[in-house]
Amino acid sequence: MKEIEVVIDTEEIAEFFYNELVRRGFVPTEREIEEIADIMFDYLIEKSIIDEEVIDE
């Protein structure tokens, strides 16, 4: 299996979830959406879909 590098940004996850929830009739607070993004990131790590690595900008 080929390994590829993927960069996942929790801010991008948060924006995606916010837009999807609003589209479905929900209005989450900024704090709620940040928590959802963090949970999603933790889930991806737990399932070994991604490895957490800090990238210096």
N, CA, C and O of each residue as an XYZ file, in Angstrom:
228
protein
N       0.846     -1.176      0.000
C       0.000      0.000      0.000
C       0.892      1.241      0.000
O       1.875      1.303      0.738
N       0.557      2.198     -0.805
C       1.320      3.437     -0.920
C       0.912      4.414      0.184
O      -0.272      4.584      0.477
N       1.908      5.047      0.784
C       1.634      6.038      1.824
C       1.618      7.421      1.188
O       2.486      7.760      0.384
N       0.612      8.215      1.564
C       0.521      9.585      1.074
C       0.467     10.531      2.261
O       0.066     10.141      3.357
N       0.864     11.756      2.042
C       0.827     12.755      3.101
C      -0.435     13.589      2.943
O      -0.706     14.137      1.875
N      -1.200     13.676      4.026
C      -2.434     14.451      4.033
C      -2.370     15.419      5.206
O      -2.040     15.025      6.325
N      -2.680     16.666      4.954
C      -2.716     17.663      6.018
C      -4.176     17.929      6.359
O      -4.973     18.297      5.496
N      -4.511     17.738      7.629
C      -5.884     17.952      8.083
C      -5.876     19.104      9.069
O      -5.164     19.073     10.072
N      -6.656     20.101      8.782
C      -6.733     21.325      9.578
C      -8.053     21.328     10.348
O      -9.123     21.241      9.747
N      -7.978     21.428     11.675
C      -9.215     21.409     12.463
C     -10.106     22.607     12.149
O     -11.326     22.521     12.288
N      -9.516     23.717     11.731
C     -10.343     24.869     11.340
C     -11.147     24.545     10.090
O     -12.300     24.955      9.962
N     -10.537     23.809      9.172
C     -11.240     23.386      7.963
C     -12.352     22.391      8.306
O     -13.444     22.450      7.742
N     -12.062     21.480      9.236
C     -13.086     20.535      9.696
C     -14.245     21.305     10.328
O     -15.410     21.022     10.048
N     -13.923     22.273     11.178
C     -14.952     23.065     11.851
C     -15.836     23.787     10.847
O     -17.059     23.798     10.988
N     -15.229     24.385      9.842
C     -15.999     25.101      8.824
C     -16.912     24.141      8.061
O     -18.067     24.463      7.780
N     -16.388     22.962      7.728
C     -17.186     21.969      7.014
C     -18.400     21.559      7.847
O     -19.524     21.554      7.345
N     -18.175     21.217      9.114
C     -19.283     20.798      9.974
C     -20.280     21.928     10.185
O     -21.489     21.698     10.178
N     -19.783     23.142     10.372
C     -20.683     24.278     10.559
C     -21.605     24.423      9.343
O     -22.824     24.526      9.482
N     -21.007     24.430      8.162
C     -21.809     24.589      6.946
C     -22.820     23.457      6.775
O     -23.960     23.706      6.384
N     -22.425     22.239      7.056
C     -23.329     21.093      6.923
C     -24.460     21.154      7.958
O     -25.612     20.863      7.638
N     -24.131     21.531      9.188
C     -25.166     21.612     10.218
C     -26.169     22.722      9.907
O     -27.373     22.536     10.078
N     -25.679     23.869      9.455
C     -26.569     24.973      9.097
C     -27.464     24.556      7.927
O     -28.661     24.840      7.924
N     -26.885     23.892      6.953
C     -27.646     23.421      5.794
C     -28.767     22.471      6.213
O     -29.800     22.386      5.549
N     -28.552     21.757      7.323
C     -29.535     20.789      7.811
C     -30.457     21.367      8.880
O     -31.244     20.647      9.494
N     -30.349     22.681      9.094
C     -31.277     23.348      9.996
C     -30.798     23.547     11.422
O     -31.579     23.961     12.279
N     -29.537     23.265     11.696
C     -28.984     23.470     13.031
C     -28.156     24.747     13.040
O     -27.605     25.147     12.014
N     -28.071     25.379     14.195
C     -27.257     26.590     14.327
C     -26.325     26.412     15.534
O     -26.641     26.849     16.641
N     -25.175     25.766     15.306
C     -24.251     25.532     16.414
C     -23.485     26.802     16.781
O     -23.272     27.679     15.944
N     -23.078     26.883     18.037
C     -22.234     27.996     18.465
C     -20.805     27.727     18.001
O     -20.465     26.604     17.629
N     -19.985     28.753     18.027
C     -18.585     28.595     17.633
C     -17.897     27.568     18.530
O     -17.129     26.734     18.051
N     -18.174     27.632     19.822
C     -17.585     26.682     20.786
C     -18.009     25.254     20.466
O     -17.180     24.345     20.500
N     -19.285     25.043     20.157
C     -19.775     23.699     19.835
C     -19.099     23.149     18.584
O     -18.708     21.982     18.545
N     -18.966     23.973     17.587
C     -18.386     23.507     16.331
C     -16.897     23.209     16.486
O     -16.384     22.287     15.853
N     -16.199     23.979     17.320
C     -14.791     23.694     17.600
C     -14.644     22.362     18.315
O     -13.721     21.600     18.027
N     -15.545     22.077     19.241
C     -15.532     20.796     19.950
C     -15.782     19.637     18.989
O     -15.116     18.606     19.072
N     -16.732     19.803     18.084
C     -17.029     18.759     17.095
C     -15.802     18.505     16.216
O     -15.474     17.354     15.931
N     -15.135     19.557     15.792
C     -13.935     19.407     14.955
C     -12.833     18.680     15.716
O     -12.160     17.817     15.152
N     -12.642     19.015     16.981
C     -11.632     18.341     17.795
C     -11.967     16.862     17.977
O     -11.083     16.008     17.917
N     -13.243     16.565     18.200
C     -13.681     15.179     18.347
C     -13.425     14.402     17.058
O     -12.964     13.261     17.101
N     -13.717     15.008     15.930
C     -13.494     14.351     14.638
C     -12.012     14.074     14.436
O     -11.640     12.991     13.986
N     -11.166     15.038     14.763
C      -9.719     14.860     14.638
C      -9.242     13.717     15.526
O      -8.463     12.869     15.090
N      -9.715     13.696     16.782
C      -9.349     12.618     17.713
C      -9.816     11.260     17.196
O      -9.116     10.261     17.355
N     -10.985     11.221     16.585
C     -11.521      9.985     16.027
C     -10.614      9.467     14.907
O     -10.316      8.274     14.849
N     -10.181     10.357     14.025
C      -9.307      9.952     12.925
C      -7.979      9.402     13.447
O      -7.435      8.456     12.879
N      -7.461      9.984     14.514
C      -6.231      9.486     15.133
C      -6.484      8.122     15.773
O      -5.702      7.191     15.578
N      -7.568      7.999     16.534
C      -7.891      6.747     17.225
C      -8.060      5.585     16.248
O      -7.674      4.457     16.556
N      -8.624      5.846     15.096
C      -8.846      4.813     14.088
C      -7.623      4.600     13.191
O      -7.676      3.836     12.228
N      -6.536      5.275     13.514
C      -5.277      5.182     12.750
C      -5.450      5.592     11.288
O      -4.741      5.102     10.408
N      -6.379      6.476     11.044
C      -6.566      7.017      9.702
C      -5.514      8.082      9.444
O      -5.040      8.252      8.321
N      -5.155      8.800     10.510
C      -4.110      9.810     10.428
C      -3.182      9.660     11.627
O      -3.545      9.042     12.628
N      -1.990     10.224     11.522
C      -1.052     10.351     12.634
C      -0.928     11.817     12.939
O      -0.854     12.645     12.031
N      -0.905     12.144     14.217
C      -0.768     13.555     14.578
C       0.696     13.964     14.456
O       1.580     13.350     15.054
N       0.930     14.992     13.687
C       2.274     15.522     13.491
C       2.148     17.025     13.366
O       1.370     17.530     12.557
N       2.918     17.733     14.170
C       2.883     19.192     14.123
C       3.791     19.653     12.995
O       4.947     19.240     12.903
N       3.254     20.518     12.136
C       4.034     21.043     11.020
C       4.331     22.509     11.299
O       3.423     23.308     11.527
N       5.614     22.851     11.277
C       6.013     24.249     11.467
C       5.676     25.029     10.221
O       5.989     24.603      9.109
N       5.038     26.171     10.401
C       4.665     27.000      9.252
C       5.661     28.083      9.017
O       5.504     28.876      8.089
